[in-house]
Amino acid sequence: MNETKNETTNEENLETEAVVAEKVEEATEEPTLEEINEALLLEIETLKNDYLKTFADTENLKKRLQREHEQTRKYRIQSFALSVLPVIDNLERALSQDTSDEAFREGVKMIYDQLMASLQAEGVEPIEALNQPFDPNIHQAMMMEEVEGVEPNTVVMELQKGYMLKDRILRASLVKVSQ
């Protein structure tokens, strides 16, 4: 893209130089002051246009790089959060088991709470799915079942919890939906 602009600019410069040379050749005598001024004004205008184009390109590049930097900073934890989600699933499974060892259960709960607090501080939030209307943008329907007393297209069971990172979906919720 820049090569095309440079070629166009070079062509314009060559045309300007040709016009200036032509005007100088047209005069049989020494070029008059008026002709020299006209040629210089034409060259100044060409250089001014080249400068403005280059300045606009630079500003556009600066804005694009700034947007990309903000996006990178905003979602920097995404790959780490994705790798931690299976750990959270396993901790939730461990907490759902009945055990007689209350100290062990309390230790697992503390680890789970600390991990969730750390992720929430970075913008990772679980997706609320149970008893919510089915939304294909954040839910993935694995099964459908007729359930009495429940409106159609309502999530009746969450098979796997989904998570969002700020406004992005890290993982969709796997759900069972009523018909």
N, C-alpha and C positions, 0 to 999 in steps of 0.2 A: 504494500500500500504506500509506504514512504518512498519506495523506489519510483513508483508511478508519479507521485507528487514532485519528486526531485527531477524526473525527466521532463515533466510539464513545466516546472520552473526554469530548467535549463533551456528548454525550447523558447519560453517567453523571453528570457534574457538574450538569446541569440537573435530573436526577432527585433527586440529593442535595439540591440547593437546594429543590426542591419538597417533599421530605420534611421538611426543616428548617422551611420556611415553614408547612407543614401542622401540624406539631407546635406551632408558636408560635400559630397561629390557633385550635387546639383549646383552648388554655388561655383561659378567659374572663377570667382575671386576668392579671397580670404573670406571665411565665414563671418557673417556679421554677428554682432553681440546678441542681437535678437534671436538668431538661429541657434547660437550656442546655448542661450538661456532656455529656449524651447526644448532642445535636446536634453539638457540637464534636468529640466523639470520632468520630462518623460521618464528618464532613468530614475529619478527620485521616487516617482509614483510607483514604478515597478519594484524597486527595493522596499518601499513601504508595504506594498501588498505581500511580498515574500515574507517580510518580518511578521505581519499580522497572521498569516497562515501558520507560520512556525510557532508563534506564541499560542495560537488557539490549539494546535496539536499538542503542545507541551502541557497546557492547562487540562485538556481532556485526558491525557495520559496520567497526570497527577491525580485527578479525581478518580479515575478507574483503579489506580493502584491503592488509593486510600480506601475505596469501597472493598477491594479484595482483602486488604489488611484487616479491616473491621470484621469482615465475615470470618476470616481465619481466627481472629482473636475470640469472637463470639462462640465459635463451635470447636475450639481447640481440644475440648475434653471428649469429643464424640467417640473416637476410636477406643479410648480407655473405658468409657462408660459401657460401650458395647461388649467389651471383653469381661466386664465385671457383672453384667446381668445374669449369666449362668450361676455365679457365686451367690447372688441375691436369691435366685430361685432355689438353690440348695439350702440356704439358710432358712427360707420360708418353709420348705419341706421338713426340715429338722424341727422347726418350731411347731409345726402342725401335728407332730407325733406325740402320743401319750408316753410319758416316761416318769419313772418314780424318782429319778435323780433330779431334784429341783435345782440344785446348784449348777449342774451342767446346762440345764435349760436356761437358767438366768444368764450364764456366760454367753451362750449362743445369742440370746436376745440382746445383750449389750453390744456384741459385735455387729449384729444386724442393725441396731439403732444407730451406731456410730457410722457405719458404712452409708446408710441411707441419709443421715444428716450431712455427711461430706458431699454426697452426690447432689442433694438438694441445694447445698450452698453454691454449687456450680450450675444450677438450673435444670437438673434432671428430676422429673416428677413422674410418679406413676399415673397411668391413665385410669380414670374411674370408669368402669364398664358395667358392673352389676346393676341391674334394674334401670339401665339407661337405654334410650333409643339407639338402635343399631346405626352406626355411622361407618360406612365402608372406608372412609379416610383414616380412621384410627382403630377399627376393629376388623378382624379377619374371621368370618363365620366358618366354623369347622363342622357344625351340625345345626339342624333345625328340628324343632320338636313342638308339637301342639301342647300348650299348657293352658289349663282352664283358669280363668280369672286374670290372665295376663294379656295385654294388648299385643297384636302382631308386631313383629320387628322390634322386640324388646329383648335385651340381653338377659338371659335367665341363669347362665352359668359362665364363669370365667375359668377357662382351662389353663391359660398362661397370661400373667400380667403383662401389660404393655407399658412402655415408658416414652416420655417426650423429653427432648432437650430444647428448652426455651420454646420455640415455635416449630421445631422439627420433630418428626417421629423417629425415635431410635428403633423401637420395635412395636409392631401393632399387637393389640390384645387378641389372643385366640379365644373365641367365645362360642357359646351355644345360644341360638336365637329362637324365639317363639315364632310360630307360624300364625 
